[in-house]
Amino acid sequence: MSDAKPKLLIVEDDAGLQRQLRWAYEGYEILTAGDREGAIAMLRAEEPAVVTLDLGLPPDPDGTSEGFAVLETILALKPDTRVIVASGHGERESMLRAISMGAWDFYQKPIDIDALGLIVARAFHVHALETENRRLAARADSGTALGGIVTGSPEMLKVTRTIERVAPADVSVMLLGASGTGKELLARGLHDASRRKGEFVAINCAAIPETLLESELFGHEKGAFTGAVKTTEGKIEQAQGGTLFLDEIGDVPLPLQVKLLRFLQERVVERIGGRKPIAVDTRVVCATHQDIDAMVAAGTFREDLYYRLAEIVVRIPSLAERPGDAGLLARHLLHKHATAMKLGNKSFAPDALEAIDAWHWPGNVRELENRVKRAAIMADGKMVTAADLDLALAEGAGPINLKAVREAADRRAIVQALSRTDGNISGTARLLGISRPTLYDLMKAYDLQP
């Protein structure tokens, strides 16, 4: 990894304040500009990840027109730039306009160096997460990674690397994880990364009545039972040469577990009412949100079937265990649904991003998508707020003062960065855009360990 410092561009026409900001941020490579021409030239030459922008620039130092022109040009040239706007001119109107144009955050003058530094550090942190996510998306598009996985967390990256590694091998895989963590998406990714040319066939064992599940899996011959007016292939046969995904395998009744075990041992099936064994080459991937080990111990799931299905076991982390992923997924889902419903460009307000990071997401990705889709419809204008997501803090439940807000944000950012770098102090400091001594001081203050 490169040891180069992250680049921060300060667009400020006050030379004294420009020097003050330059010396305040020792963890960054500081670039400065005093007008629109200089700012755009620096952006083209250096491509900084984060920009602090004073709206009052010459030739309109007492207004905001020139600053907004710079903001528009920056976002047109490099849309992923995180622009933090500062102004003392018509604060509320300027804030609303800047955020609607795509600014990352807004700060009112006079500037508090410490508070602005926290905003800058968070902007660099999110920019790093999104850059890694784009890299992963590019790998997926080139066929070298699981498609459709939006993540930047080491916990989920470990899962995808495991699945990529086992995909070419002809072994059964069991995916264990809570509801809404993406088990079927990962199963499809495993199939796509394998050498199998057949279809991916999925069946939810919990959604089909016990009396019909055997017919769904193994098929039936004409006349095998009342209503069987024609011979029908089961899901196992339909997955010939491909992958069969058995979701909620823990809900398969014990009598059917015996028949499923015979298929896995012999690789043949017999349709209901049939006498002829049919050879089938199907790879089996299964998933459940239940404690399968406890079910085996209790005798509600056959131990011999478990060992046939669980040649490789992959445990999927919940969304709460994937630092930074909630924000990445939220942006991805907002763009997806806003585009599909022709709602125009939508983005999250700062309070929405804070709420997304703070929420524990008991329903995992499914809950996140539900909230984002609803918010995209209900939001007034281009900005989606915490209230639109129904994640606004209850009255009296928030921090007691601004110091508490800063400490909570500091702690959360440091914990997430430590997780992403496996506790490496140098890597964490670079990710947060601060010096090692500053990071040590913060960790000591908040009683954090690598």
C-alpha positions as CSV (number, residue, x, y, z in Angstrom):
1,M,0.0,0.0,0.0
2,S,1.2,3.5,-0.9
3,D,2.4,5.7,2.0
4,A,1.3,8.9,0.2
5,K,-0.9,11.2,2.2
6,P,-4.5,11.8,1.1
7,K,-4.9,15.0,-0.9
8,L,-7.0,17.8,0.6
9,L,-7.7,20.9,-1.6
10,I,-8.5,24.1,0.3
11,V,-10.3,26.7,-1.8
12,E,-10.1,29.9,0.3
13,D,-9.3,33.5,-0.7
14,D,-8.3,34.6,2.8
15,A,-4.6,34.0,2.9
16,G,-4.5,34.0,6.7
17,L,-7.2,31.4,7.0
18,Q,-5.6,29.4,4.2
19,R,-2.4,29.2,6.2
20,Q,-4.3,28.3,9.3
21,L,-6.0,25.4,7.6
22,R,-2.8,24.3,6.0
23,W,-1.1,23.8,9.3
24,A,-4.1,22.3,11.1
25,Y,-4.2,19.2,8.9
26,E,-0.8,17.5,9.2
27,G,-2.2,14.1,8.1
28,Y,-3.0,15.3,4.6
29,E,-1.1,16.6,1.6
30,I,-2.5,20.2,1.5
31,L,-3.3,21.9,-1.8
32,T,-4.6,25.5,-1.9
33,A,-6.3,27.8,-4.4
34,G,-7.8,31.3,-4.0
35,D,-10.1,31.5,-7.0
36,R,-12.1,29.4,-9.5
37,E,-9.4,29.2,-12.1
38,G,-6.8,28.0,-9.5
39,A,-9.2,25.5,-7.9
40,I,-10.1,23.9,-11.2
41,A,-6.5,23.7,-12.3
42,M,-5.5,22.1,-9.0
43,L,-8.4,19.6,-9.3
44,R,-7.3,18.6,-12.8
45,A,-3.7,18.2,-11.9
46,E,-3.9,16.6,-8.5
47,E,-7.4,15.0,-8.3
48,P,-7.9,15.5,-4.6
49,A,-10.4,13.2,-2.8
50,V,-11.8,16.0,-0.6
51,V,-12.2,19.7,-1.1
52,T,-13.1,22.4,1.4
53,L,-14.7,25.3,-0.5
54,D,-15.4,28.9,0.6
55,L,-18.4,30.2,-1.4
56,G,-17.2,33.8,-1.2
57,L,-14.5,33.8,-3.9
58,P,-13.3,36.7,-6.1
59,P,-14.6,38.4,-8.1
60,D,-17.7,38.0,-5.8
61,P,-16.1,37.7,-2.4
62,D,-19.2,39.1,-0.7
63,G,-21.6,36.8,-2.4
64,T,-21.8,33.1,-3.3
65,S,-22.2,33.0,-7.1
66,E,-18.5,32.2,-7.8
67,G,-18.4,29.5,-5.1
68,F,-21.4,27.7,-6.5
69,A,-19.9,27.9,-9.9
70,V,-16.7,26.2,-8.6
71,L,-18.9,23.5,-6.8
72,E,-20.8,22.8,-10.0
73,T,-17.6,22.5,-12.1
74,I,-15.8,20.2,-9.5
75,L,-18.7,17.8,-9.4
76,A,-19.0,17.8,-13.2
77,L,-15.3,17.0,-13.7
78,K,-14.9,14.5,-10.8
79,P,-18.3,13.5,-9.3
80,D,-16.8,11.3,-6.6
81,T,-15.0,14.3,-5.0
82,R,-16.2,15.1,-1.5
83,V,-16.8,18.8,-1.3
84,I,-17.3,20.5,2.1
85,V,-18.8,23.9,1.7
86,A,-18.1,26.8,4.1
87,S,-19.9,30.1,4.0
88,G,-21.2,32.9,6.2
89,H,-23.5,34.3,3.5
90,G,-27.2,33.4,4.0
91,E,-26.4,30.2,5.8
92,R,-29.6,28.3,5.5
93,E,-30.3,29.1,1.8
94,S,-26.6,28.4,0.9
95,M,-26.7,25.1,2.8
96,L,-29.8,23.9,1.1
97,R,-28.6,24.8,-2.3
98,A,-25.1,23.4,-1.8
99,I,-26.4,20.0,-0.5
100,S,-29.0,19.8,-3.4
101,M,-26.2,20.4,-5.9
102,G,-24.2,17.5,-4.5
103,A,-21.9,18.9,-1.8
104,W,-20.9,16.4,0.9
105,D,-21.4,18.6,3.9
106,F,-21.8,22.3,4.8
107,Y,-20.1,24.3,7.6
108,Q,-20.9,27.8,8.7
109,K,-18.3,30.4,9.4
110,P,-16.5,31.3,11.6
111,I,-14.7,28.0,11.2
112,D,-14.0,25.7,14.2
113,I,-10.8,23.8,13.1
114,D,-11.5,20.8,15.2
115,A,-15.1,20.4,14.1
116,L,-14.2,20.9,10.4
117,G,-11.4,18.4,10.9
118,L,-13.9,15.7,11.9
119,I,-16.0,16.4,8.9
120,V,-12.9,16.2,6.6
121,A,-11.7,12.9,8.2
122,R,-15.2,11.4,7.7
123,A,-15.3,12.5,4.1
124,F,-11.9,10.8,3.4
125,H,-13.1,7.6,5.2
126,V,-16.3,7.4,3.1
127,H,-14.4,8.2,-0.1
128,A,-12.0,5.3,0.6
129,L,-14.9,2.9,1.2
130,E,-16.6,3.9,-2.1
131,T,-13.3,3.7,-4.0
132,E,-12.8,0.2,-2.8
133,N,-16.4,-0.7,-3.7
134,R,-15.9,0.6,-7.3
135,R,-12.8,-1.5,-7.5
136,L,-14.7,-4.6,-6.4
137,A,-17.5,-3.8,-8.9
138,A,-15.0,-3.5,-11.7
139,R,-13.5,-6.9,-10.7
140,A,-17.1,-8.4,-10.7
141,D,-17.7,-6.9,-14.2
142,S,-14.5,-8.6,-15.5
143,G,-15.7,-12.0,-14.2
144,T,-13.0,-12.3,-11.5
145,A,-15.3,-11.8,-8.5
146,L,-18.8,-12.6,-7.4
147,G,-21.3,-10.4,-9.3
148,G,-23.7,-8.1,-7.5
149,I,-22.0,-8.0,-4.1
150,V,-21.7,-4.4,-2.8
151,T,-19.3,-4.4,0.1
152,G,-16.1,-2.9,1.4
153,S,-15.9,-4.7,4.8
154,P,-13.2,-7.2,5.4
155,E,-15.8,-9.6,7.0
156,M,-17.8,-9.8,3.8
157,L,-14.8,-9.8,1.5
158,K,-13.5,-12.9,3.4
159,V,-16.8,-14.6,2.6
160,T,-16.7,-13.7,-1.1
161,R,-13.0,-14.9,-1.4
162,T,-14.0,-18.2,0.3
163,I,-16.8,-18.7,-2.2
164,E,-14.6,-17.8,-5.2
165,R,-12.1,-20.3,-3.9
166,V,-14.5,-23.2,-3.6
167,A,-16.6,-22.4,-6.7
168,P,-14.6,-24.5,-9.1
169,A,-14.5,-27.5,-6.8
170,D,-17.4,-30.0,-7.0
171,V,-18.3,-29.9,-3.3
172,S,-21.6,-29.2,-1.4
173,V,-21.7,-25.8,0.3
174,M,-23.8,-24.7,3.3
175,L,-24.4,-21.0,3.8
176,L,-25.3,-20.0,7.4
177,G,-26.6,-16.5,8.1
178,A,-29.6,-14.5,9.4
179,S,-32.5,-13.7,7.1
180,G,-31.7,-10.9,4.7
181,T,-27.9,-11.3,4.6
182,G,-27.8,-12.3,0.9
183,K,-27.6,-16.1,1.0
184,E,-29.3,-16.6,-2.4
185,L,-27.2,-13.8,-4.0
186,L,-24.0,-15.5,-2.8
187,A,-25.3,-18.9,-4.0
188,R,-25.9,-17.4,-7.4
189,G,-22.4,-15.9,-7.4
190,L,-21.0,-19.3,-6.5
191,H,-22.8,-20.9,-9.4
192,D,-21.7,-18.2,-11.8
193,A,-18.1,-18.6,-10.7
194,S,-18.2,-22.4,-11.1
195,R,-17.5,-24.4,-14.3
196,R,-21.1,-25.7,-14.5
197,K,-23.0,-24.9,-17.6
198,G,-26.5,-25.9,-16.4
199,E,-29.1,-23.7,-14.7
200,F,-29.2,-22.3,-11.2
201,V,-32.4,-23.6,-9.7
202,A,-33.6,-22.3,-6.3
203,I,-36.3,-23.6,-4.0
204,N,-37.4,-22.3,-0.6
205,C,-38.1,-25.4,1.5
206,A,-40.0,-23.4,4.1
207,A,-42.4,-21.9,1.6
208,I,-43.7,-25.2,0.3
209,P,-46.2,-27.4,2.2
210,E,-44.6,-30.7,3.5
211,T,-47.0,-32.8,1.4
212,L,-45.8,-31.0,-1.8
213,L,-42.1,-30.6,-1.1
214,E,-41.2,-34.2,-2.1
215,S,-42.9,-33.7,-5.5
216,E,-41.2,-30.3,-6.0
217,L,-37.8,-31.8,-5.4
218,F,-38.0,-35.2,-7.0
219,G,-40.9,-34.8,-9.5
220,H,-43.7,-37.4,-10.2
221,E,-45.0,-39.7,-12.8
222,K,-48.4,-39.3,-14.4
223,G,-51.1,-40.9,-12.2
224,A,-48.8,-41.1,-9.2
225,F,-51.5,-39.3,-7.1
226,T,-54.8,-37.5,-7.6
227,G,-54.1,-34.5,-9.8
228,A,-50.9,-35.8,-11.3
229,V,-52.2,-35.5,-14.9
230,K,-48.7,-35.5,-16.5
231,T,-45.1,-36.6,-15.7
232,T,-43.2,-33.7,-14.1
233,E,-39.5,-33.2,-13.5
234,G,-38.5,-32.2,-10.0
235,K,-36.2,-29.3,-9.2
236,I,-33.2,-31.7,-8.8
237,E,-33.6,-32.9,-12.4
238,Q,-34.1,-29.3,-13.6
239,A,-30.7,-28.4,-12.2
240,Q,-29.0,-31.1,-14.3
241,G,-25.4,-29.9,-15.0
242,G,-26.0,-26.8,-12.8
243,T,-26.7,-25.9,-9.2
244,L,-29.6,-26.6,-6.9
245,F,-30.0,-24.1,-4.1
246,L,-32.0,-25.4,-1.1
247,D,-32.9,-22.4,0.9
248,E,-34.1,-23.0,4.5
249,I,-32.8,-26.5,4.5
250,G,-33.6,-26.8,8.2
251,D,-37.3,-26.9,7.4
252,V,-37.1,-30.2,5.4
253,P,-39.0,-32.9,7.3
254,L,-37.1,-35.9,8.6
255,P,-38.8,-38.5,6.2
256,L,-37.7,-36.4,3.2
257,Q,-34.2,-35.9,4.7
258,V,-33.7,-39.7,4.2
259,K,-34.6,-39.5,0.5
260,L,-32.4,-36.4,0.0
261,L,-29.5,-38.2,1.6
262,R,-29.9,-41.1,-0.8
263,F,-29.7,-38.7,-3.7
264,L,-26.5,-37.1,-2.4
265,Q,-24.9,-40.5,-1.9
266,E,-26.0,-42.2,-5.1
267,R,-26.6,-39.2,-7.3
268,V,-29.8,-40.7,-8.6
269,V,-33.5,-39.7,-8.1
270,E,-36.7,-41.6,-8.4
271,R,-39.9,-39.7,-9.2
272,I,-43.0,-40.2,-7.0
273,G,-44.8,-43.2,-8.6
274,G,-41.7,-44.1,-10.7
275,R,-39.5,-47.2,-10.4
276,K,-36.6,-46.1,-12.7
277,P,-33.6,-44.4,-11.1
278,I,-32.5,-41.3,-13.0
279,A,-28.9,-40.2,-12.8
280,V,-28.5,-36.5,-12.1
281,D,-25.3,-34.4,-12.0
282,T,-26.3,-31.5,-9.8
283,R,-24.3,-29.5,-7.3
284,V,-26.1,-28.7,-4.1
285,V,-25.8,-25.5,-2.2
286,C,-28.0,-25.0,0.8
287,A,-28.7,-22.3,3.4
288,T,-30.5,-21.7,6.6
289,H,-30.9,-19.0,9.3
290,Q,-31.4,-21.7,12.0
291,D,-28.8,-23.1,14.4
292,I,-28.2,-26.3,12.4
293,D,-25.7,-27.7,14.9
294,A,-28.3,-27.4,17.7
295,M,-30.9,-29.2,15.4
296,V,-28.4,-32.0,14.8
297,A,-27.9,-32.3,18.5
298,A,-31.6,-32.3,19.2
299,G,-32.3,-35.0,16.5
300,T,-34.4,-32.8,14.3
301,F,-31.8,-32.8,11.5
302,R,-30.0,-35.9,10.4
303,E,-26.3,-35.9,11.2
304,D,-25.3,-37.9,8.2
305,L,-27.3,-35.5,5.9
306,Y,-25.6,-32.6,7.6
307,Y,-22.1,-33.9,6.8
308,R,-23.1,-34.5,3.1
309,L,-24.5,-31.0,2.7
310,A,-21.8,-29.2,4.8
311,E,-18.6,-30.2,3.0
312,I,-17.8,-26.5,3.1
313,V,-19.6,-24.2,5.6
314,V,-19.6,-20.4,5.0
315,R,-20.9,-18.2,7.8
316,I,-22.3,-14.8,6.5
317,P,-22.0,-11.8,8.8
318,S,-25.0,-9.6,9.5
319,L,-25.1,-6.1,8.1
320,A,-24.3,-4.8,11.6
321,E,-21.1,-6.8,11.5
322,R,-20.0,-5.3,8.2
323,P,-18.6,-1.8,9.1
324,G,-19.3,0.8,6.4
325,D,-21.4,-1.5,4.2
326,A,-24.8,0.0,5.3
327,G,-23.8,3.4,3.8
328,L,-22.4,1.8,0.6
329,L,-25.5,-0.4,0.1
330,A,-27.8,2.5,0.8
331,R,-26.3,4.7,-1.9
332,H,-26.3,1.7,-4.3
333,L,-30.0,0.9,-3.6
334,L,-31.1,4.6,-3.7
335,H,-29.6,5.0,-7.2
336,K,-31.1,1.7,-8.3
337,H,-34.7,2.5,-7.1
338,A,-34.6,6.1,-8.0
339,T,-33.5,5.2,-11.6
340,A,-36.1,2.4,-11.9
341,M,-38.9,4.6,-10.7
342,K,-37.8,7.6,-12.7
343,L,-37.5,9.8,-9.6
344,G,-34.4,11.7,-10.8
345,N,-31.1,12.0,-9.0
346,K,-31.4,11.4,-5.3
347,S,-28.8,11.6,-2.5
348,F,-28.7,11.3,1.2
349,A,-28.6,14.2,3.6
350,P,-25.9,14.2,6.3
351,D,-28.4,13.3,9.0
352,A,-29.5,10.3,6.9
353,L,-26.0,9.0,6.5
354,E,-25.4,9.4,10.3
355,A,-28.6,7.5,11.0
356,I,-27.7,4.7,8.6
357,D,-24.4,4.2,10.3
358,A,-25.9,4.3,13.8
359,W,-28.8,1.9,13.1
360,H,-28.3,-1.8,14.0
361,W,-30.3,-3.2,11.1
362,P,-32.0,-6.3,12.6
363,G,-33.6,-7.1,9.2
364,N,-30.2,-6.8,7.5
365,V,-30.0,-5.9,3.7
366,R,-33.7,-6.7,3.2
367,E,-34.7,-4.0,5.8
368,L,-32.2,-1.5,4.4
369,E,-33.7,-1.9,0.9
370,N,-37.2,-1.6,2.2
371,R,-36.4,1.7,4.0
372,V,-34.4,3.1,1.1
373,K,-37.0,2.3,-1.5
374,R,-39.8,3.9,0.6
375,A,-37.6,6.9,1.4
376,A,-36.9,7.4,-2.3
377,I,-40.6,7.7,-3.0
378,M,-41.5,9.8,0.0
379,A,-38.5,12.3,0.0
380,D,-39.3,15.9,-1.0
381,G,-36.8,17.0,-3.6
382,K,-33.4,15.5,-4.2
383,M,-32.3,14.9,-0.6
384,V,-33.3,11.8,1.5
385,T,-33.3,12.6,5.2
386,A,-33.3,10.4,8.3
387,A,-37.0,11.2,8.8
388,D,-37.7,9.8,5.2
389,L,-35.9,6.6,6.3
390,D,-37.9,6.6,9.5
391,L,-34.6,6.5,11.4
392,A,-34.9,9.9,13.1
393,L,-33.9,9.8,16.8
394,A,-36.8,10.0,19.2
395,E,-37.1,13.3,21.1
396,G,-34.8,13.3,24.1
397,A,-32.9,10.2,22.9
398,G,-30.1,12.0,21.1
399,P,-26.7,13.1,22.5
400,I,-26.8,15.7,25.3
401,N,-24.5,18.2,23.6
402,L,-22.2,18.8,20.6
403,K,-19.2,17.3,22.4
404,A,-21.1,14.0,22.8
405,V,-22.0,14.1,19.0
406,R,-18.3,14.5,18.1
407,E,-17.1,11.8,20.5
408,A,-19.7,9.3,19.2
409,A,-18.7,10.1,15.6
410,D,-14.9,9.8,16.5
411,R,-15.4,6.5,18.2
412,R,-17.5,5.0,15.4
413,A,-15.1,6.2,12.6
414,I,-12.1,4.8,14.5
415,V,-13.7,1.4,15.2
416,Q,-14.7,1.0,11.6
417,A,-11.3,2.0,10.3
418,L,-9.5,-0.4,12.8
419,S,-11.8,-3.2,11.6
420,R,-11.0,-2.5,7.9
421,T,-7.3,-2.5,8.5
422,D,-7.3,-5.6,10.9
423,G,-6.0,-3.3,13.7
424,N,-3.1,-1.9,11.9
425,I,-2.4,1.5,13.4
426,S,-0.5,3.0,10.4
427,G,-3.2,1.8,8.0
428,T,-6.0,3.1,10.3
429,A,-4.3,6.5,10.5
430,R,-4.0,6.8,6.8
431,L,-7.6,5.7,6.3
432,L,-8.8,8.3,8.7
433,G,-6.5,11.0,7.3
434,I,-4.8,11.7,10.7
435,S,-1.3,11.2,12.1
436,R,-0.3,8.1,14.2
437,P,0.1,10.3,17.4
438,T,-3.3,11.8,16.9
439,L,-4.8,8.4,16.5
440,Y,-3.1,7.1,19.6
441,D,-4.4,10.1,21.6
442,L,-8.0,9.5,20.4
443,M,-7.8,5.7,21.1
444,K,-6.5,6.5,24.6
445,A,-9.3,9.0,25.2
446,Y,-12.0,6.6,24.1
447,D,-10.4,3.5,25.6
448,L,-10.1,1.7,22.3
449,Q,-7.7,-1.2,21.5
450,P,-6.6,-2.4,18.1
